[in-house]
Amino acid sequence: MSSMKEINLRIKSISGTRQITKAMELVAISKLSKARERIDRIRPFYTELYSALSDVAGAVSPLDTLYCDLREVKKSCMIAIAGDRGLAGGYNNNLFKFASGISEGKNVAVLPIGKRSLEHFERRGYEIITDEYVSVEDIDVGDCFEISRLLCRMYLDGEIDEIVCVYTNFVSMLGQEPAQLKLLPLDRSLLSDGPEPGFTLVEPGAGAVFNSIIPDTVAGLIWGAVCESFASELASRRTAMESATSNADDIISDLQLKYNKARKSSITQQITEIVSGAQAE
């Protein structure tokens, strides 16, 4: 009877855990559909923005902008986008391993996006530029423009020499890959070798327009990385919770079988005792 009671208590405990994992799976599925729609909506935005940047860059001389300045990298800024919470499989750990490989041997300051990102880099003693944007789910386009203006100002002032964004690229429902995106300095091959524009007249000047577009372009790329990362986190959590729910079902099924065997054994023993007692009389 003691064994049956223990098995029954364990079944109830695992059933409660299964309800939680199933609920988290359904929540992730619901949010994931919206996150994928957001990715589809914002991709044309930064694609067109980068196209406009390339068009203007064709008329810009390297002397007209500091955003393509190839200087010695004494200090790097890494925008690290991770999750707000755990229970998402290897999503956060994979990103942190990837970021560790990139930052090895460098003087790196981190702008964390995601509560897990802030906790991870604070524990390891990294310089934190700001902790105002730690919630991935609450980040919006306006926040990305604020981040872009902050980092572009630091880059122009010489406080940092390059800006790299580390995020997770949403490949499919079952595949998410850590990736890096170098935001600044820009590739100098975009720029013209001569000062004369080769397409249309740009007012007040190609260099001025180019420099004003850069922060918007960086903001668009950060927003795209945030959307990709958030969708990847939800997909990873959905997969992890689906697997946990399936494992709970298997354990409950196995425990139910053991419970039935123990119950059958108990009933058989009771019948045997009753028959033996009757024969003794």
Secondary structure, DSSP 8 states (H G I E B T S, - for coil): -HHHHHHHHHHHHHHHHHHHHHHHHHHHHHHHHHHHHHHHHHHHHHHHHHHHHHHHHTT--GGG-STT-----S-EEEEEE--SSS-STTHHHHHHHHHHHHHTTS-EEEEEESHHHHHHHHHTT-EES--TT--TTT--HHHHHHHHHHHHHHHHTTS-SEEEEEEEEE--SS-EEEEEEEEES--GGGS-SSSS-SSS--SS-HHHHHHHHHHHHHHHHHHHHHHHHHHHHHHHHHHHHHHHHHHHHHHHHHHHHHHHHHHHHHHHHHHHHHHHHHHH-
